[in-house]
């Protein structure tokens, strides 16, 4: 009789790289030499048993939707029994290669070990470390998929004889990395391939080492994303707005609590401004000025009604460590004048340098957790990151979810005080 079990371990080396090991142990008696199963043998075992992997080289968006896109890839991986290479992160962006200065593993933002356990429990594809990926794929991709997200209908001519996918010619290819050998590159019309089965069996042909040049997640009828139906694959899917916050790096949560203790106290008003969303809608800085002026009036009015002196914590995307989107640049260029509008609130602002934080993503997570712990929350602008804050605040305080509908505003997309 052969006894079998899996032991999962996660470790972080001195470069901040996270290693997730799934090692199989077998024994027939106490003297069996297989009791000390080496890492090298574990990797060889993975190869023999057809271990299959996805690696995405770009997740397109910032923290909120980057996380969601990452979760979608692990859901897609479930169909083919694949594992997903742990993303590398830098300034709120998710990457596949350790090529950028200051890039770290996902562990910088999330507790990867706890996240991986939940992915397994929910039926998602689980994670594999960068080192394990290299050990298994040996610097080679069997196929690289380049997804064309342009608005093309299935009936529209799509390059080579209207085929939904085909081997790319030289004009479609560039080098992912000089360290990688790509056996073949496939160009795929995202709107013509909406079947997970077709993608796994025909596009990537169940090959073990598969890369995606840019992965934007999957949502039907959204022209910027893949069209796969992932819910039938994973019925209890993870989503960033609903689930991700419980996996935040504990060190960042500690910083948030420490800041509250030292600078705010137990009762305070949280204010979050997303100027990027106001600018994307109204296309001018005047709309941001008008929205901030009304925000000050709103907060002052509620503070007066509460008859309790509470400090105001402010987080805004036009701050130095705010959004990296180009759309927020007009607000950042006018940051000084915008902050003058907010002066009557005497806002307390998080200073990343005090805690030696230099990454936009870590700052966003700390500010989010401070905002959520406020006694009241005032928001302006909208967007997915703000929706994530709002969801957490509403859940923490048992506020009716339907109340969020009252936040919609013609003046600045989203505007309310809870």
Secondary structure, 3 states (H helix, E strand, C coil): CCEEEEEEEEEECCCCCEEEEEEEEEECCCCCHHHCCCHHHHHHHHHHCCCEEEEECECCCCHHHHHHHHHHHHHHHHHCCEEEECCEEECCEEECCCCCCCCEEHHHCECHHHHHHHHHHHCCCCEECHHHHHHHHCCEECEEEEEECCCCCCCCCCCHHHCCEEECCHHHCCCCCCCCEECCEEEEECCCCCCHHHHHHHHCCCCCEEEECCCCCECCCCCCCECCCCCCCCCCCCCHHHHHHHHECHHHHHHHHHHHHHHCCCCEEEEEECHHHHHHHHCCHHHHHHHHHHHHHHHHHHHHHHCCCCEEEEEECCCCCCCCCHHHHHHHHCHHHHHHHHHHHCCEECCHHHHCCCCHHHHHHHHHHHHHCCCEEEEECCCHHHHHHHHHHHHHCCCCHHHHHHHEECCCEEEEEC
